[in-house]
Amino acid sequence: MARLLVRRRMANVLHNRQYVSARIEYFCQMIASFPFATLSLSIILGYHAALSSIHPLSAYVFLAIFVGAYILCVSHSSFGMRVGTALLKPYPLQSRLRNKFAENCVPVLAILHSIAFLCTYNGIRTDIARSETISQLNRTEVSQEYRGQVISEAKATDQYRSYIIRIDEGVKILLYSNVETELACGEGVQFFGKLNAFSDIRNPGGFDAAKYYRGKGIFFSIYLDQAPIVVSSPIMLRSVLNYCFRISGDIRDVIINFWTDCLGEDKSGFLSAVMFGLKESIDPDIQSAMRMSNLSHLVAVSGLHVSMIIAPFISFISMAGIDRNKKKIICVGALIFLGFLTGYTPSVSRAVLMNLLSISNSATKCKNSPINNLYFSSLVMLGMCPYYVGDLGFILSFTATLGIILFSEKINNLLSNFVSAKWFSSTIATFCAAQIGMLPTLLQMSGRQSIVMVAVALIAAIPAQGICMITLPFSMLAYISVPILGSMRFAKIAMLPSYVLSDILVFLSSIGQRAYYSATALRDIPWVFIIFGLIMPLVFIYKRRSTVRVLLLLSTLLFIVGMIEFTRAKREEPIATLIIADVGQGDCILLMTKTRCVVIDGGDEKKGNTVLLPLLDFFGIYKPDIALLTHLHQDHFAGLIEAVDQNRINSIGTPYFVDFEAQSPQAVDQLDKISFYEINSENEIRISHDVKIQVLSPQYPTEHGGNEDSLVILLQASDFSALLMGDAGFETEQSILNEYDHLLRELGGIDLLKVGHHGSKYSTSDAFLNGINPQYAVVSVGKNYFGHPSPDAMQRIENCGAETFRTDWHGAVIVYVYNNHYKVETMLG
């Protein structure tokens, strides 16, 4: 009997194909109308709640309010209830859906929200707990054996290859190996090494590696002592994907090498960054200019890049008169190939998936909803890996696409009243909409913004889109012409448009970089001004009068509150800021007032590029007004030489520079760029009305630029005083006590002492400490083989009652000096 019923049912289904097609179409429409946006937000909420250690209860309350609001919106959309929650609708249900579906959707939606949030929150908190357990178990300095699986493709530089490994303990680590080591994604490996925690941000303007990698779910790094051992092979599907990545990588290398032959290495590296997202190949100076001018998103392949790259191929297929269905198949293949070519980064994966959804909707004759495709593709990506929430490329790609979907048509309609050329108004509208979408993220990325930088960002979109559209087709044409013509001449001519557009983009980035130093620091702008800037464009986009009135009223209130907050902040600005930077074993000090800047020393090799220059950039300083070198030791002058090499310092004051070339052979090439001048104990420099620095030593150099020839500087700012000792020892300390006893008595003690010679046992004597009576003592020190800081010196400082900071423990030490008080802060708390 059961078998007969099954046969009848199957016969009915097979003969009633129209019924089956109708049910499939209804299912597709139901999926297309599902509110994926809110589920994505639940994953994002779980991600941030887990990483910020928010108590789950507070997140659950917010989640309950959010789901409740959405239930009201569903009721309003489906049953016509008068619920004033239109602004809370992430995405309304289609009117074609029946009320019965809406009734069933609400509880399902609530359950899915809870699952999305809980899975994300608990998964990330589990990863963090595992990493803390491993950190407790691996406190030794010896290498240990680990086993794990490779879960990423290799990223190669000239010095090493890096892989992401999920070890058997369930934690992801970043593995660095030599360039000869090649591992395939999915392989099981065994290796020896020592776990290293990523460093926190140690200086203003520095890179917070711990936060960056933690947001990606990576908690440790390992530098291999020896080659890893492959203990298992990847599964068949992974092997096929590895083969596809390898073939596409070979094709990419052929393209890049061809660009190098046609355009040169610099232009080839720049095109590789724009087209394929290979930032390792771009010139560091250009990369810095792109970052500072808010154009770094143009060298991170996103959905906009994918659309521009694929557009010429779609146009060619359309002109070729290819059948519609074949055209869709070709587009699917091109998208998949482009994904492999760019390495399927999170942003590219989302863009490819979104375009595939659009093609699928067209093939199944479903109504295509770009915003729903965006949310669904993002939901799939976040469901696979919630850590994509912290991926900058993914965020920029998502927000730019969302801005284009929401605002481009309205902006285009507004521009069409003033611009007759439709292609121009459409291009400007698309980019403006993308900028509006990315604005909140760009505000967090960039430290500064100005009208010039905004204009540069708007204009730079045109050559960037041009590069994406023409480079691959012209490259194919040029590549084919070489064997036919037997010459590179035509190929170079064909690649000339890409060359010119690259030059234009680099030129625009240099303009933006110059404007960066005179731009407004976004951290100084009250948050209400930022909200005001986000709301004002909506006033011109919306046409409903009631909505415009509400937005204008809200904007006015925000502007008034912002002006009050801005005025208060300006009135409370410090008259001087003293930063003792963390440069490891070395010295680097930055003194800033409202109008001037003084740099004292620059640290050891590489510290100029990694600490001093980012520090100046962070505060919008291109060149310091005064640069001083305490003495001719490498851990003090090498960073200054690197700044000189970047044309960021022209003149340096120091007590002794006769033998500078002998002391610094690596600086010979920069000597013609430096103008040295002598400075000694007879000099006093007025920085501002309330701030001055006085040189206490040396009167005459006696050690050819050695430790006892160090500049000893007394800083006085209102009632605050700081004594900066360089590498001076007992001899200089006694000399200062003898010659400046009257001055030290007038001051009544020093507020802050920068301890001499990194805390050497031959500096900071008891007599000196008793003579200056410091409230705070700062030791600038890092890993070294000299025993710095000496336990004897640290004990003497402790005995005098001074609170001590060490840059290797506390990071940079920052002193904010106000008219009647000061406060001391450290980067690491």
Helices and strands as residue ranges (DSSP letters): H 2-15, H 17-32, H 36-51, H 56-79, G 86-88, H 99-137, E 144-150, E 155-156, E 161-167, E 172-177, E 188-193, E 196-197, H 209-214, E 218-223, E 229-232, H 236-263, H 265-276, G 279-281, H 284-292, G 296-299, H 303-319, H 324-341, H 346-363, H 370-384, G 386-390, H 392-415, H 422-445, E 448-449, H 451-485, H 489-494, H 496-516, E 520-521, G 522-524, H 527-541, H 545-571, E 576-580, E 589-592, E 597-600, H 607-607, I 608-612, H 613-618, E 626-628, H 634-645, E 651-654, H 660-663, G 665-673, E 675-678, E 684-686, E 691-697, G 707-709, E 712-717, E 720-724, H 730-739, H 741-747, E 752-754, G 756-759, H 766-772, E 776-779, H 791-799, E 803-806, H 807-810, E 813-817, E 822-826
